[in-house]
Amino acid sequence: MTATSLRSVKGLELERFFWAHNGRAEHLLCASDVEPYRLHDLLELADEQTTELWRRLELGYTHPEGMPALRAEIAASYRGVDSEDVVTFAGADEAIFLALNAILRPGDHALVTWPAYQSLHEVAYAAGADVTLLPLDPTEGWALDVDALRRAIRPTTRVVIVNFPHNPTGALADRQTLDAVAAIAAEAGAHLFSDEVYRYLEHDPAELLPAAAEYGGRAVSVGVMSKAFGLAGLRIGWLATKDRELLRRISISKEYISSCNSAPSEVLALVALRAREAVLARSRRLLSANLALLDRFFADWEGVISWVRPRAGCVGFPQLQADLRVEALASRLVDEEGVLLVPGSVYDYPGNHFRLGFGRVDLPAALAGLDRFARREFAKRAA
């Protein structure tokens, strides 16, 4: 394969949107992560061993595949996964980019749930693959149609890409659906590539799904410290899979990109993972309180703004039903109230949707700004 066989990668529209508007916003009512930890607060959770690792930390190169203790801790969060089945990366973005480029070649076929984080389909497209988007159904709680997925499989299908808990809708597949998807991918000889960066933010913890890596074979799980753990600044992500040949190819590519991770970030990620119960409990408390506020907000604005209530994660995908384009709402809202929303058009998704994040402590103030705007704008239109 030559460089000329690859298509150009489009810019990441979500990042470009933030570059254009973030400086004008006091409140991000669209943040995709949980309230970030402060360094001091995270270190307060360190056990004796990680405290000593932090105290004695040397700022040199680290192991290319990730700190052994960190990989072991990540592996322990899955059933039947060893540390050799895990490689860490500079965030989930690097993991997704390198993995899809290792899996796909020009002429291959990729199936991707949609709407989706852009890299999940754009990287596949840029690698030369023919990409089929599988729409989730908002009338069925943003459900994935397993029969439609099965019909879309081709002899050239090399990867089935799913994302549950889902960004941007907050949807969560049921166990039967995920089992069926895993079986379809395995029967097709394709990789099941599962973006699981919101795992552990199920609003009912009993609904925790198996990780893709736990299915074995060619199934791949993507994880990260950014979302559920509130540690986006560490830039620590990972892949977990029993397909060690795939990991070997990905690791070779990583040698040319980041080589290794940040030493402080690896130790801090280990601190958080060893204290995961406390870290995740903090996240869930915040989401529970914020969801209660959102329930009241959407009840107040029934018929004007609607949503399918998320079952997991810290983002949702409401729909503006009023006679106003959501792009205009987003632009005016940040100018008038300092509150930022992400229009659904950033995801190339129709229907006047927008991404709403509810993982931050300033949600009450941000939501109040949206409410003030709505009272001015929609009361005026109704008059």
TORDOKOL-848544 format. One record per atom (N, C-alpha, C): y, z, x; residue in three letters. Coordinates in pm, whole numbers, plus 32768, in hexadecimal, padded with zeros to 4 digits. Atoms other than C-alpha are relative to their C-alpha. Last residue first. Layout:
<nodes>
YZXAla/...
</nodes>
This chain:
<nodes>
7F8C7FEB805BAla/8DE388896DB9Ala/802A7F7D7FBDAla/80317FE58087Ala/8C8388506E45Ala/8073800B7F9BAla/803F80778036Arg/8D0987A36F7BArg/7FD180147F71Arg/7F9980668015Lys/8DFA88C06FC6Lys/7FC47F837FBELys/7FB77FD48076Ala/8CE789C36F97Ala/806C7F9B7FDCAla/805080258074Phe/8C1988F17086Phe/803A80377F7EPhe/8020808E8010Glu/8D1088E871A2Glu/7FBD7FE27F7AGlu/7F8A80578003Arg/8DBA8A39719FArg/7FDB7F727FD5Arg/7FAE7FD68072Arg/8C8C8B07713BArg/807F7FAB7FF5Arg/803D8030807CAla/8BAC8A407226Ala/805580257F87Ala/7FED80918008Phe/8C958A79734CPhe/7FCB7FCB7F7BPhe/7F718017801BArg/8C9E8BEE7309Arg/801D7F6B7FF2Arg/7FE67FDC808BAsp/8B218BF772EFAsp/80937FE97FDCAsp/8034806C8053Leu/8AF88B3B7436Leu/801C801B7F6CLeu/7FA980747FECGly/8BDE8C3574E1Gly/7FD17F897FAEGly/7F847FE6804CAla/8B228D5A7446Ala/80617F8A800FAla/801E8021808CLeu/89DF8CC274CALeu/807980187FA7Leu/800B8092800BAla/8A6A8CC5762BAla/7FE97FD67F6FAla/7F7A80397FF2Ala/8ADC8E2F760DAla/7FFE7F697FF0Ala/7FAA7FD88071Pro/898D8EA37581Pro/808C7FC48007Pro/8017804D807ALeu/88CF8DC8767DLeu/805780307F8CLeu/7F82801D8044Asp/89758E7077A8Asp/7FEC7FAF7F81Asp/7FC97F86803EVal/88328F197816Val/80837FE47FB7Val/7F967FC07FB2Arg/87888DCA7854Arg/803D80777FB4Arg/80387FA27FA0Gly/86368D4A77DCGly/8069804F804EGly/7FE87F788031Phe/86A58CA0769DPhe/7FC4806A805DPhe/80487F9D7FB0Gly/86D28B367703Gly/8021808C7FD1Gly/7FC37F7C8006Leu/87338A2C7604Leu/7FA980608051Leu/804E7F947FC4Arg/86E288C0763CArg/805280807FFEArg/7FC67FCC7F84Phe/878487D17547Phe/7FA780708035Phe/80327F807FCFHis/870386EE7432His/8053802F8078His/7F947F9D7FFDAsn/87C785DA7384Asn/7FD0808D8024Asn/80057FA0806EGly/869285117323Gly/8065806F8004Gly/7FA480178071Pro/863D84437455Pro/800180767FA0Pro/80437FE0807DTyr/85A384AF75A4Tyr/80647FF17F8DTyr/801780808044Asp/8610840876E7Asp/7FBA80167F7BAsp/809180167FFATyr/85E985667784Tyr/7FDA7F767FC8Tyr/801F7FEE7F72Val/875F857477CEVal/7F6A7FED8017Val/7FF980847FC0Ser/878184E5766ESer/7FE880098096Ser/808580397FF6Gly/870A863675EDGly/7FFF7F788041Gly/8027805C806BPro/886186C2763BPro/7F747FC88016Pro/8031807F7FCBVal/886D87EB772CVal/7FD77FA67F8DVal/808280298037Leu/8947890E76B7Leu/7FD87F7B803ELeu/803E80807FE1Leu/8A6689B77774Leu/7F787FF37FBCLeu/80907FF38016Val/8B4E8AC776F4Val/7FC07F778010Val/803E7FE57F7FGly/8CB48AE57776Gly/7F6A80107FFAGly/803A7F7A7FFCGlu/8D358B057611Glu/7FC080238086Glu/7FBE7FA2805AGlu/8E2089E075DCGlu/7FCE808F800DGlu/7F6E7FFF7FF1Asp/8DCE88FC7701Asp/804180707FAFAsp/7FE37FCB7F7BVal/8C5B89567713Val/809780048017Val/80257F737FF9Leu/8C378932759ALeu/8020803A808ALeu/7F957FAD8039Arg/8CFA87EC7592Arg/7FE18095800DArg/7F8380137FB6Ser/8C1387387682Ser/806E805B7FCBSer/800D7FC57F7BAla/8AD087C675F2Ala/80837FF7804EAla/800A7F6E800BLeu/8B34877F748ALeu/7FFF8040808ALeu/7F787FD2801CAla/8BA1861E74E4Ala/800380987FF1Ala/7FB580127F83Glu/8A5085DD7586Glu/8090802F7FEFGlu/80157F897FB0Val/89AA86767451Val/80467FF58087Val/805D801D7F93Arg/8A4485697379Arg/7FF58079805CArg/7FBC7FF67F7DLeu/8AE985FE7248Leu/7F987FE3806ALeu/7FCC80847FDEAsp/8A9285CF70D9Asp/80568008807DAsp/7F7B80218032Ala/89CA871170C3Ala/802A7F758030Ala/800F80528078Gln/8854872470FFGln/80867FD97FC2Gln/7F827FF98049Leu/886687A27265Leu/7FF77F9F7F8BLeu/7FCA8080802EGln/86FD87C872D4Gln/808180197FB2Gln/7FC8800B8087Pro/868088EB73A1Pro/80337F747FE2Pro/7FC78087800FPhe/85A688C074D8Phe/80357FEF7F73Phe/8021803F807EGly/85408A15755EGly/804C7F7E7FF4Gly/7FAC806F802FVal/85398ABA76B2Val/7FCD7FD27F78Val/7F787FD08018Cys/84BE8C0A7737Cys/805F7F8E7FDCCys/7F94802D7FA8Gly/83478BD77738Gly/808680387FD7Gly/800D7FD67F74Ala/82508BFE761DAla/80787FCC804EAla/806E7FA17FF8Arg/82258BD974A5Arg/7FF08036808FArg/805D80067F8FPro/83748B317472Pro/7F93806B7FF8Pro/7FF97F867FAFArg/840A8B2E7312Arg/7F9A7FFA8072Arg/80897FCF8008Val/841C89C5729CVal/7FFB8078805DVal/805A800A7F8ETrp/858F899B727ETrp/7F7480267FD6Trp/80887FD08019Ser/86A9895E718BSer/7FAF7FFC8081Ser/804D80017F83Ile/8821893C719BIle/7F77803A7FE1Ile/7FA280387F9EVal/88F388E17069Val/7FBD7FF28088Val/7FC9807D8036Gly/880089136F48Gly/80647FBD805CGly/80688054803EGlu/87C28A7D6FA7Glu/80427F877FBEGlu/7FD7808C7FFATrp/88E98AFD7071Trp/7F937FA17FCETrp/7F758011802CAsp/88D28C70701CAsp/80277F6D7FF6Asp/7FFE7FE2808FAla/87558C6D7035Ala/808D7FEB7FC7Ala/803480768044Phe/87748BBE7185Phe/7FF480177F69Phe/7FA380707FF2Phe/88588CD17208Phe/7FCE7F877FB1Phe/7F907FEA805BArg/87828DEC717FArg/80617F8B8003Arg/803480088089Asp/86498D647227Asp/807080127F9AAsp/8008808C8026Leu/87128D297362Leu/7FC97FEF7F74Leu/7F7880328019Leu/87748E97737ALeu/7FFD7F6F7FD2Leu/7FD37FBE807BAla/86088F057353Ala/808E7FD27FDCAla/8039804A8071Leu/85A68E027458Leu/802A803E7F7BLeu/7FB080778018Asn/86978EA4754EAsn/7FCB7FAD7F8BAsn/7F7D7FDA8035Ala/85F78FFB7531Ala/80547F857FDFAla/80137FC78086Ser/84978F717558Ser/808680257FC1Ser/8018806B805FLeu/84FB8E94767BLeu/7FF280357F72Leu/7F85804D8010Leu/85968FB6773ALeu/7FED7F907F9ALeu/7FA07FAC804BArg/846C90977704Arg/807F7FB27FE2Arg/80268001808EArg/83818F7D776DArg/805D80567FABArg/7FE48083803DSer/84358F4478B6Ser/7FE380027F6BSer/7F6E80118006Arg/843A90B57913Arg/80237F7E7FBBArg/7FD67FAA806FAla/82C690D178BEAla/80977FF87FEEAla/8014804A807CLeu/82888FA4799FLeu/802780537F86Leu/7FA580738003Val/832190517ACDVal/7FF57FB67F7BVal/7F777FD18015Ala/8277919F7A8AAla/80617F8C7FF3Ala/7FFC7FC08083Glu/812191017A5DGlu/808D80307FE0Glu/7FEF805E806FArg/815C90117B7CArg/800880427F78Arg/7FC27FAE8068Ala/8198911D7C83Ala/800D7FB27F7EAla/80497F817FFFArg/80A3907F7D78Arg/803980617F98Arg/808580168038Leu/812D8F2C7D15Leu/7FAE80807FFELeu/7FFA80138091Ala/82948F9C7D46Ala/7F767FF07FC3Ala/7FD27F848040Val/825E902A7EA2Val/7FF97FF27F68Val/80737FA57FFDLeu/81958EF77F08Leu/802480867FC1Leu/805C802D8069Ala/82B38E187E99Ala/7F86805A7FFAAla/7FC77FD4807FLeu/839E8EEB7F6ELeu/7FAB7FD27F8ALeu/80147F70800CVal/82BC8EBC809DVal/803580337F7AVal/808F7FE58012Glu/82A98D458069Glu/7FE580957FF0Glu/802780208089Ser/841F8D268031Ser/7F6D801F7FE8Ser/7FD67F96805DPro/846F8DDF8174Pro/7FD27FE67F71Pro/80487F827FE8Ala/83928CED823BAla/803080717FA5Ala/7FAA7F997FC8Ser/84228BB1819FSer/7FB38082800ESer/7FA17FBD8057Asn/830F8AB3815CAsn/80588062804FAsn/802A7F7A8028Cys/826189C08243Cys/806E803E7FABCys/80517FC67F94Ser/8269885382AFSer/7FC980897FDASer/7FCB7F7B7FE4Ser/8376880481ABSer/7FB880478072Ser/7F927FDD805AIle/8348868C8192Ile/803A80888026Ile/7F8F80597FE9Tyr/826D85E4829ATyr/807B80277FAETyr/7FDA7FF67F73Glu/816B86FA82B3Glu/807B7FAC801EGlu/7FA27F907FF3Lys/816A87048135Lys/8030800F8090Lys/7F7B802F8026Ser/80CB85AA8135Ser/8068806E8011Ser/7FD5805D7F98Ile/7FA2863181F9Ile/808C7FCC7FE0Ile/7FD17FB07F8ESer/7F8A8758810CSer/802F7FA78072Ser/7F797FCE801FIle/7F75866B7FE3Ile/8039804C8077Ile/7FA480727FFAArg/7E5085B4807CArg/808E802C7FE5Arg/7FF6802C7F74Arg/7D9886FA80C5Arg/80637F8D800DArg/7FA67FA47FB9Leu/7DE687827F6BLeu/80127FD68091Leu/7F78801C802CLeu/7D48864B7ED2Leu/8063805B8048Leu/7FDD807F7FC0Glu/7C12867D7FA7Glu/808C7FD77FD6Glu/7FC87FE57F7AArg/7C1187EA7F3CArg/80217F80804BArg/800780827FBCAsp/7BE587947DCDAsp/8041800D808AAsp/807F80027FB6Lys/7BA688F97D55Lys/7FEE7F7D804BLys/8066805E802DThr/7D1589087CF7Thr/7F82800F8053Thr/80847FC27FFBAla/7E4889E77D15Ala/7F9C7F9D7FC7Ala/806A80468046Leu/7F9A89537D6BLeu/7F80804F8011Leu/808680137FCATrp/80C08A2A7DCFTrp/7FAE7FA27FA8Trp/805A80338067Gly/82308A7D7DAEGly/7F777FED803DGly/808F7FF77FE3Ile/83208B4E7E7EIle/7FB27FD07F85Ile/803680877FEFArg/84918AF27E79Arg/7F6E8007802FArg/80647FFA7F95Leu/84FC8C5F7EA6Leu/7FCA7F758023Leu/7FC4800F7F7BGly/863A8C1F7DE2Gly/7F9E800B8073Gly/7FEE808D7FDFAla/85788BE47CA1Ala/80357FED808EAla/7FEA80087F6FLeu/85028D4D7C99Leu/80107F6F802ELeu/7F717FF37FE8Gly/850C8DB37B2AGly/80267FF88093Gly/7FE67F937FA2Phe/83938DEF7B1DPhe/80958013801FPhe/802A7F808039Ala/834B8D2279E4Ala/802880758058Ala/7FE97FF38090Lys/84198BFA7A5FLys/7FDC808B7FCDLys/7F7A80128038Ser/84508BD97BD4Ser/801080327F72Ser/7FC27F7D8011Met/831C8C697C7FMet/80827FFA7FB0Met/7F827FED7FB6Val/825B8B257C4EVal/8033808D7FE7Val/7FBE7F81801BGly/810C8AA37BD4Gly/807D800D8054Gly/7F817FF27FB9Val/806A894D7BB4Val/803D80857FD8Val/7F987FAA803ASer/7EFC89457B50Ser/80798002805BSer/7F9C7FC97FA4Val/7E1288247BAAVal/806580527FB1Val/7F8F7FC28046Ala/7CD187B07B00Ala/805A804A8062Ala/7F82803B7FD2Arg/7BF686C97BD1Arg/807A803C7FBAArg/7FFA80917FF1Gly/7AB987957BAFGly/80847FD28037Gly/8046803A7F8EGly/7AF788FC7B48Gly/80127F6A8009Gly/806280608032Tyr/7B59896A79EATyr/7FB27FBF8071Tyr/80787FB68027Glu/7BFE8A9E7A81Glu/7F977FA67FC1Glu/80557FEF7F8BAla/7CF889BF7B34Ala/7F7E80477FDEAla/804D807A7FE9Ala/7D83895A79E1Ala/7F9F80118074Ala/7FB9805B7FA6Ala/7DE88AC0799BAla/7FA97F868017Ala/803780127F7APro/7D3D8B5A7870Pro/805B7FA68053Pro/806580697FF3Leu/7E2E8BA17756Leu/7FBE80048089Leu/800880387F79Leu/7EE88CE87716Leu/7F8C7F9C8008Leu/800A80918006Glu/7EFE8D10759AGlu/80007FC0808CGlu/808A80248021Ala/7EAE8E8675A3Ala/7FEC7F697FFFAla/805280097F86Pro/7FFA8EB97659Pro/7F6F7FDB7FE5Pro/80737FAC801FAsp/80B08E627512Asp/7FA37FF78078Asp/7FC17F97804FHis/82038DE27582His/7F99805E7FC3His/802E800E808AGlu/814E8D257694Glu/803C80727FAFGlu/7F927FE5805DLeu/82268D4877CCLeu/7FD67FDF7F71Leu/7FE67F6F800ATyr/80FB8D7378B5Tyr/807A80217FACTyr/80747FAC801DArg/80F28BFC7903Arg/802580948010Arg/7FDB7F96805FTyr/824A8B5E78FFTyr/7F8A80587FDATyr/7F997FAB7FC4Val/82128A947A41Val/8030806E7FA1Val/80127F7C803DGlu/80C78A0F79BEGlu/806B8063802FGlu/7F867FB77FDBAsp/80F2889979FFAsp/7FFD80857FB4Asp/7FC67FA58061Ser/7F8C882079D4Ser/8076804D803CSer/7F917FC87FB3Phe/7EFF86EF7A83Phe/805580527FA1Phe/7FAE7FB78060Leu/7DA9869479F7Leu/806A80498051Leu/7FCF7F7A7FE5His/7D2B859A7AF6His/804680367F83His/7F737FF07FDEAla/7C7084717A6EAla/801E80908025Ala/7FF97FFA7F6EGly/7AFD841F7A71Gly/808E800F8032Gly/7FBF80797FCCAla/7B1E83B17906Ala/80027FFB8098Ala/805480728025Glu/7A1F84B57897Glu/80397F7E8036Glu/80787FFE7FACAla/7ADD85C0795AAla/7FA67F897FE3Ala/7FDA80257F78Ala/7C28856178B7Ala/7F857FF9805BAla/7FDC808F8000Ile/7B8E8566775CIle/80237FD1808CIle/807C804C800BAla/7AE686B8779CAla/801B7F6A8004Ala/80497FF47F81Ala/7C278757781BAla/7F817FAC7FFDAla/7FB7804E7F9DVal/7CE686D376ECVal/7FB880028087Val/8018808E801CAla/7BDC87587600Ala/80467FA78066Ala/808B801F7FDCAsp/7BDE88B2769FAsp/7FE47F6C7FEDAsp/800480087F6ELeu/7D5B88B47689Leu/7F727FE18030Leu/7FBB80777FD0Thr/7D52885C7519Thr/7FF67FF38096Thr/805280738023Gln/7C4A896074C4Gln/803E7F7F8033Gln/806F800B7FA0Arg/7D098A6C7583Arg/7FAA7F857FE2Arg/806A7F9F8018Asp/7E488A3574BEAsp/7F8B7FE4805EAsp/807A80388039Ala/7F6F89807554Ala/7F9E80707FDFAla/80767FCF7FBBLeu/80B48A3C7587Leu/7F867FC57FBBLeu/8080800D8044Ala/820789B0752DAla/7F8F80368058Ala/803D7F7C800EGly/83478A3875CAGly/7F7B7FFD7FB7Gly/80107FD5808BThr/83F588EC7581Thr/7FCD808F7FF0Thr/7F9C7F9F802DPro/8493889376D2Pro/7FE580427F79Pro/7F7180127FEAAsn/83B088CF7790Asn/80247F747FD0Asn/7FBC807F7FF0His/825889277710His/8096800E8013His/7F9280058060Pro/81788A527746Pro/80637F908024Pro/80057F928061Phe/80BA8971777EPhe/7FFB8084804CPhe/7FA37F947FDEAsn/810E8834783FAsn/800080667F8FAsn/7FDA7FAB8071Val/801487167849Val/805980718033Val/7F9D7F9B7FDCIle/7FDB85F27935Ile/802A804D7F83Ile/7FCC7FD48082Val/7E9F85227913Val/80598078801DVal/7FCC7F798011Val/7E5A846D7A5BVal/802F80137F70Val/801F7FAA7F8DArg/7D9783437ADBArg/8031808E7FEEArg/7FBE7F7E800AThr/7D84826679A8Thr/7FD3805B8071Thr/7FAB7FE87F8BThr/7D16810B7A1EThr/804780887FFBThr/80547FFB7F87Pro/7BEF80EE792DPro/80508021807EPro/802780867FD2Arg/7CE98147781CArg/7F9E800E8075Arg/804980077F81Ile/7D2882847751Ile/7FD77F70801EIle/7FA980357F97Ala/7E298258763CAla/7FBC7FF58088Ala/7FEE80918013Arg/7D2C827D7522Arg/80517FC18071Arg/808180417FE6Arg/7CC383D475A5Arg/800C7F687FF3Arg/801A7FFD7F6FLeu/7E2D844575BBLeu/7F7F7FB6801FLeu/7FA680637FC4Ala/7E6D83D37456Ala/7FED7FFB8097Ala/80388084801EAsp/7D38849373E5Asp/80577F92803BAsp/8070801A7FA6Val/7DB485CA7499Val/7FC37F777FE8Val/80668047804DAsp/7F0385C473E7Asp/7F907FD8805EAsp/803480777FBCLeu/7FD286C774A3Leu/7F8F7FC67FACLeu/808D80057FDAAla/808C87BB73C3Ala/7FDF7F7E8047Ala/800580477F80Trp/820687E573BETrp/7F717FFC8037Trp/7FE67F9C7F97Gly/81E688E472A5Gly/7FFC7FC7808BGly/80797FAF7FF0Glu/813F87E671C0Glu/80128067806FGlu/80267FD48087Thr/827B873E713FThr/7F8280558001Thr/7FB07F8C802BPro/82FC873872A5Pro/7FDC80327F75Pro/7FD6800F808BAsp/81D886597313Asp/804F80797FD1Asp/80277F89804BLeu/81B38639748CLeu/803E7FF77F75Leu/7F9F7FA98045Pro/81E184D47504Pro/7FBC807A7FC1Pro/80467FCE8076Leu/80E4844975FFLeu/805C80617FB6Leu/7FCC7F81802FLeu/81A183777700Leu/7FBB80267F7DLeu/7FFE7FF48091Thr/80D4826577A5Thr/8030808C7FDBThr/7FF57F7B803DVal/8126821B7911Val/80047FF47F68Val/7FD8801F8089Asp/80B280E979D4Asp/7FFA80847FB4Asp/805C7FF18071Ala/80A381677B39Ala/803E7FCB7F7FAla/803880818025Gly/816980DD7C60Gly/7FA280067F89Gly/807580177FACAla/81B582267D0FAla/7FBA7F7D7FDDAla/7FD1802D7F7CAla/830F82147C71Ala/7F8D7FE78060Ala/7FCC8089800CTyr/827082267B18Tyr/802A7FCA8088Tyr/807480578018Ala/81A5835A7B74Ala/802C7F6E7FF8Ala/8044800A7F7EVal/82DC83FE7C0AVal/7F857FA67FF2Val/7FB6805A7FA9Glu/839983AC7AC9Glu/7FBE7FF08088Glu/801C808D801BHis/8294843E79DFHis/80457FA38062His/808B800E8029Leu/827185A87A4CLeu/7FDD7F717FDBLeu/805680217F8ESer/83B885927B0ESer/7F6F7FEB7FD7Ser/7FFE808D7FD8Gln/847F857C79CCGln/7F9F7FDF8070Gln/7FB17FF97F85Tyr/841C86C97937Tyr/7FF27F7A8046Tyr/80367FC47F86Ala/837A865777F8Ala/806B800C806BAla/7FA280027F8FPro/83A985E87694Pro/7FCB804F8077Pro/7F71801E8007Trp/82948575769CTrp/803B803C7F83Trp/7FC77FC9807AThr/812F85B07716Thr/80987FF58005Thr/7FA67F8F7FEFVal/80D484C67834Val/803080317F78Val/7FDC7FD08086Leu/7FB683CD7858Leu/80508080800FLeu/7FE77F718012Ala/7FA4831779A7Ala/8026801B7F6FAla/7FC67FDB8081His/7F0B81C279F3His/800D80977FF8His/80427F918046Asp/7EC7812D7B48Asp/804C80207F7FAsp/80658033805BGly/7F507FD77BA4Gly/7FB1806C7FBAGly/7FD1806A805APro/800E80507CD4Pro/7F8E7FC77FACPro/7FE4807A7FB5Arg/7F67818B7D5FArg/80347F977F9EArg/7FE68082803DLeu/7F5882EB7CD4Leu/801C7F918065Leu/806180278067Ile/7EB784347D3FIle/800D7F6C7FDBIle/808780007FC6Ala/7F6784797E8AAla/7F987FCC7F9DAla/8006806D7F9FAsn/80BB840D7E03Asn/7F787FFA8045Asn/8009807D804BLeu/808084EA7CD4Leu/7FFE7F87805DLeu/8081800D8044Ala/802F86137DB3Ala/7FF47F7A7FB8Ala/806A80207FA0Leu/815285E57EA3Leu/7F7A7FEC7FBBLeu/7FE6807F7FBCPhe/825B85CF7D95Phe/7F8D7FD9805CPhe/8013806F805EIle/81CB86E17CB9Ile/800F7F7A8047Ile/808E80068024Ala/81A687D97DD9Ala/7FE47F897FA4Ala/8046803A7F8FGlu/8301878A7E5EGlu/7F6C7FF17FE0Glu/7FDA808D7FF2Asp/839687C57D07Asp/7FB87FBC8073Asp/805D8055804BAla/82CF89077CD1Ala/80227F6C8012Ala/7FEB800E808EGly/839089B87DE4Gly/7F997FA77FBDGly/7F747FDB8015Ala/8384898A7F5BAla/80237FE57F6EAla/7F9D80697FEAPhe/820989807F60Phe/808D80397FEFPhe/7F797FE18030Thr/80D38A5A7F63Thr/80637F95802EThr/7F9E80257F9AVal/7F6989E67F80Val/808A801A7FC5Val/7F717FF1801BVal/7E4E8A887EBCVal/80517FD18078Val/7FE1805C806EAsp/7CD98A387EA7Asp/80947FFF7FDFAsp/800780887FCAGlu/7C9A8AD57FFCGlu/801D7F967F97Glu/7F82801C7FBCSer/7D178C1D7F65Ser/80027F74803ESer/7FF67FC07F7DAsp/7BF18C127E77Asp/80867FDD8042Asp/7FB0804B7F9FVal/7BF38BC17D03Val/800C80528080Val/8052805E7FB5Gly/7AE38C367C14Gly/804A7FAC8065Gly/808F7FE37FFDArg/7BCD8CD57B19Arg/7FB97F94804FArg/8056805E8046Tyr/7D3D8CB57B6FTyr/7F70802F8006Tyr/7FCB80098087Ser/7E408DBE7BCESer/7FB27F9D7FAASer/80347F918050Ala/7D708E177CFFAla/80337FFE7F71Ala/80898020802AAla/7DBB8CC07D90Ala/7FC7806B7FA6Ala/7FF880688066Ile/7F2E8D117D97Ile/7F757FE07FCAIle/7FCA7FBF8077Glu/7EEE8E577E51Glu/800D7F9C7F8DGlu/80697FAC8039Ala/7E0B8DA77F4AAla/802F80437F80Ala/80618059803FArg/7F0D8C977F84Arg/7F9080517FC0Arg/7FC380378078Leu/80148DA17FC4Leu/7F9F7FA57FB6Leu/7FFE7F958064Ala/7F388E6080B9Ala/803C7FD07F7CAla/80867FE28034Pro/7EED8D1D8173Pro/7FFE806D7F95Pro/802A7F7F7FCAMet/805F8CBC818EMet/7F7780277FC6Met/7FD07F878041Gly/80758B54811AGly/7FC9807D8043Gly/80367FFD8088Glu/7FCE8A088165Glu/802C807D7FB4Glu/7FDF8077804EPro/80A789C48296Pro/7FCF80057F70Pro/80798050800CHis/808F8B2E8316His/801D7F877FA7His/806E7FC08047Thr/81ED8BAD8362Thr/7F887FA27FF9Thr/805080568057Tyr/82F48B4A845FTyr/7F8F804F7FC0Tyr/803780767FBFGly/83D58C5C84E8Gly/7FB87FA87F9BGly/7FCD80798041Leu/84B78D5F844FLeu/7FD67F83804CLeu/7FC780587F9BGlu/83EB8E9084B1Glu/80247F7B7FBEGlu/7FFF80928012Leu/83B38F9583A3Leu/80437FB98075Leu/8027803B7F80Arg/836C90F8841AArg/80097F678000Arg/7FBA7FBC7F93Arg/842691A98301Arg/7FE57FBC8085Arg/7F7280218007Trp/83B590AE81FCTrp/804C803C8076Trp/7FF3808F7FDFLeu/824890C78262Leu/80927FD68002Leu/800F800C7F6FGlu/826892448264Glu/800B7F6E802CGlu/7F887FC37FC4Thr/82F092478103Thr/7FFC7FF18097Thr/7F9780678004Thr/81DB915480A4Thr/808580358033Thr/801F806F7FA7Gln/80D49249811EGln/806F7F978000Gln/7FF37FD77F74Glu/816C93808084Glu/7FE97F8B805FGlu/805F7F977FDBAsp/81A392E37F30Asp/800D801B8095Asp/805E801C7F92Ala/82DF92247ED9Ala/7FA280768017Ala/8087800D8035Leu/837C925C7D82Leu/7F967FEF806DLeu/80257F7D8036Glu/84C992DE7E09Glu/7F7080007FCCGlu/80387FB17F93Leu/84D4919E7ED5Leu/7FDA808E7FD4Leu/808680307FE2Leu/850290DC7D92Leu/7FBF8054806ELeu/80597FD7806CAsp/862791B27D24Asp/7F717FD28018Asp/80177F707FF8His/86D7918F7E73His/7F9B802C7F97His/80597FE27F90Leu/86AB90157E76Leu/7FDE80958005Leu/7FB17FE37F88Arg/87438FEC7D1CArg/7FA0802D806EArg/80007F7D7FC1Tyr/86538F527C27Tyr/806B8008806CTyr/802D7FEE7F76Pro/86AE8E1A7B67Pro/80068091802FPro/7F967FC27FB0Glu/86C48E2579EAGlu/7FD1801B8090Glu/7FDE7F788027Val/85A18D53796BVal/806A8036805FVal/80477F937FBEAsp/85A08BDE79A9Asp/802B80857FC4Asp/8090800F8013Ser/85F48A9C78F4Ser/7FB08070803FSer/80497FE17F86Ala/87668AE278C5Ala/7F6A7FFF7FE5Ala/806580687FEDCys/87F28A317791Cys/7FAC801D807CCys/80587FED8072Leu/88E38B337705Leu/7F907F988002Leu/8064806A8008Leu/897D8B34785ELeu/7FA080217F8ELeu/80837FD78030His/8AB48C0B7834His/7FA47F867FF8His/800C7F717FE5Glu/8BFE8BEE78EFGlu/7F7580337FDAGlu/80467FA6805DAla/8BE58A7678FEAla/800280908031Ala/7FA77FE48070Arg/8CDD8984799AArg/7FC7806C7FA5Arg/7F897FBC7FD1Gly/8C36897D7AF0Gly/806180267F91Gly/801B7F737FE3Asn/8AE9892D7A4CAsn/807D804C8029Asn/7FC97FA18062His/8B6187EE79A6His/7FF880938029His/7F87802C8045Ala/8B3886C17A8CAla/8042806F7FB0Ala/7F9780197F9DTrp/8A42875B7B82Trp/80837FDF7FBBTrp/7FCD7F7F7FD2Phe/897B87E57A5DPhe/806E7FED8068Phe/7FB67FC4806FPhe/895B868D79BEPhe/803C8085802CPhe/7F7E80438004Arg/88FA85F67B0CArg/805780387F90Arg/7FAF7FCE7F92Glu/87E686F87B2EGlu/808B7FC17FFFGlu/7FDF7F75801DLeu/876086A679D5Leu/8058803A806ELeu/7F8F7FF9805CGlu/877585317A17Glu/802A808F7FE1Glu/802C7F9B805FLeu/8699853F7B4CLeu/8075801E7FA2Leu/7FC97F7B7FECGly/86FF83FB7BF6Gly/7FD1805F7F94Gly/7F827FE58044Lys/861382DB7BC2Lys/8032808A8025Lys/7FFE7F878051Val/8507829E7CC8Val/808A80107FC2Val/7F997F9F7FDESer/84F981377D3FSer/7FF980787FA3Ser/7F868011804DArg/83B180857D0BArg/8064806A8029Arg/7FD07F8D804DLeu/82A980837E1BLeu/80817FDF7FB7Leu/804D7FFB807CSer/81FA7F457E8ASer/802E80737FA7Ser/7FC6805A8063Thr/830B7F037F8CThr/7FB480027F7DThr/7F8C7FC0803EAla/82A1803B804CAla/803C7FA77F93Ala/7F8680087FB1Thr/81517F9E808CThr/807280417FB4Thr/7F8980008055Met/800080008000Met/807C80008058Met/
</nodes>
